[in-house]
Amino acid sequence: MTSTLAVPRPVEGDCAPYYFTYINEIGGDEDVLAVLADLDRTTPALLDPLTEAQAGHRYAPGKWSVREVVGHVTDAERVFTYRALTIARGDRTALPSFEENEWAAASNADAGARAPPEGGRSARRPAPRAHITRVGAAEWERTGTASGKHVAARALPYIIAGHERHHVAVLRERYGLG
């Protein structure tokens, strides 16, 4: 059966098995681009009302603050979008890993003056999503290497959307938001 989705759903072998934790956050009948558009509305609606104390909250010692979680989601989206575009355009460069805990520690998300807890969300999403929506059907079939693993371009938008859904659920369940 041929998919009518703008981005074909990834299948086993399209990426490291771990990423199906995120891919499976997207229902089989959902269009991942529509999911991303929905997240553009729902995630800021969850984060915008937060107070300074809520944005700095950690649900347990040693866990990330709300701001650090959001910064992590932002960083990961940028990395995964770059990977998607690089692979979709046929660039065969092996793409590096990123260590999420090192990036979070280096981000200084909780330092300095009050920043929006969404981490500049409205300024960051349109450009990456615009790149993803301009990828053609044949480009989604291209594959490459990221973090030393095989990955299909089509897996990356699902990883982006599922990763955000996962962390929004964590913010709701463990941090008591929404």
C-alpha positions in Angstrom: 0.0 0.0 0.0 1.3 3.5 -0.9 1.3 6.1 1.8 -0.5 9.3 1.2 1.5 11.1 3.9 3.9 13.9 2.8 6.6 12.1 4.7 6.5 8.3 4.5 6.4 6.5 7.8 9.8 5.0 8.8 10.1 1.2 8.9 12.5 -1.1 10.8 16.0 -0.6 9.5 15.5 3.1 8.7 17.3 4.1 11.9 18.6 2.8 15.1 15.9 0.8 17.0 16.1 3.2 19.9 14.5 6.0 17.8 11.3 4.0 17.5 10.6 5.1 21.1 10.0 8.5 19.5 8.6 7.4 16.1 6.0 5.3 17.8 4.7 8.5 19.5 3.2 9.3 16.1 0.1 7.3 15.3 0.1 5.3 12.1 -2.6 7.5 10.6 -1.1 10.8 11.6 0.7 13.1 9.1 4.0 14.0 10.8 3.9 17.5 9.3 0.4 18.1 10.8 1.7 16.8 14.2 4.6 19.4 14.0 2.1 22.1 13.2 -0.1 21.0 16.2 3.0 21.1 18.5 3.7 24.6 17.3 0.4 25.6 19.0 0.1 23.2 22.0 3.7 23.3 23.4 3.8 27.1 23.7 0.3 27.1 25.2 1.7 24.8 27.9 4.9 26.8 28.5 3.9 30.4 28.0 2.0 30.8 31.3 4.8 29.5 33.4 6.2 31.7 36.2 9.9 32.1 36.9 9.7 29.5 39.7 7.9 27.0 37.5 10.4 27.4 34.6 13.2 26.6 37.0 11.5 23.7 38.7 13.2 20.3 38.8 11.0 17.3 39.8 14.0 15.7 41.6 17.6 16.6 42.5 19.9 16.2 39.6 17.1 16.3 37.0 16.8 19.1 34.4 14.8 22.2 35.1 11.8 22.9 32.8 14.0 25.4 30.9 16.7 22.7 30.4 14.1 20.2 29.1 12.8 22.7 26.6 16.4 23.7 25.7 17.2 20.0 25.1 14.1 19.6 22.9 15.2 22.8 20.9 18.7 21.6 20.5 17.7 18.1 19.4 15.2 19.5 16.9 18.0 21.6 15.4 20.4 18.7 15.2 17.7 16.3 13.7 16.6 18.9 11.2 20.1 19.4 10.0 20.5 15.7 9.7 17.3 15.4 7.7 18.2 18.2 5.3 21.8 16.9 4.9 20.7 13.4 4.1 17.7 14.4 2.0 20.0 16.6 -0.2 22.3 13.6 -0.8 25.2 14.8 1.2 27.1 11.6 2.2 29.0 13.2 5.1 28.8 11.1 8.3 27.1 13.3 10.8 28.3 13.5 14.4 26.6 12.5 17.6 25.6 15.0 20.3 25.7 14.3 24.0 22.5 15.6 25.4 23.8 16.0 29.0 26.9 17.8 27.9 24.8 20.1 25.7 22.4 20.8 28.6 25.1 21.6 31.0 26.8 23.9 28.5 23.5 25.7 27.7 23.3 27.7 30.9 19.5 27.6 30.5 18.9 28.6 34.1 21.5 31.3 34.3 21.0 35.0 33.9 17.9 37.1 33.5 14.5 35.6 33.0 14.1 34.1 29.6 10.9 32.7 28.2 10.6 29.1 29.3 9.9 28.1 25.7 13.5 29.0 24.9 12.7 31.3 22.0 10.4 28.6 20.5 8.5 30.9 18.2 11.7 32.1 16.6 13.1 28.6 16.1 10.4 26.3 14.6 9.4 28.0 11.4 12.8 27.8 9.7 13.4 24.1 10.4 9.9 23.1 9.5 10.1 25.1 6.3 13.2 23.1 5.3 11.3 19.8 6.0 8.3 20.8 4.0 10.4 21.5 0.9 11.9 18.0 0.8 10.5 16.0 -2.1 9.3 12.4 -2.1 12.5 11.0 -3.6 14.6 12.9 -1.1 12.9 11.2 1.8 14.1 7.9 0.5 17.8 8.9 0.8 19.9 7.5 3.6 23.0 8.5 5.5 24.9 8.1 8.7 24.4 9.9 11.9 26.0 9.0 15.3 27.7 6.1 13.5 24.3 4.6 12.6 22.3 4.2 9.3 19.4 6.6 9.1 16.8 7.4 6.5 15.8 11.0 5.9 12.2 10.1 6.4 12.8 8.9 10.0 14.0 12.3 11.2 10.7 14.3 11.1 9.1 11.5 13.1 11.9 11.5 15.6 11.6 15.3 16.0 7.9 15.2 16.5 7.9 12.1 18.7 10.8 13.4 20.8 8.9 16.6 21.5 5.7 14.7 22.4 7.7 12.5 24.7 9.2 15.4 26.6 5.9 17.3 26.7 4.4 14.2 28.4 7.3 14.2 30.9 6.7 17.9 31.6 3.0 17.1 32.3 3.6 13.9 34.3 6.7 14.5 36.3 6.8 18.3 36.4 3.1 18.8 37.0 2.5 21.1 34.0 -0.8 21.5 32.3 
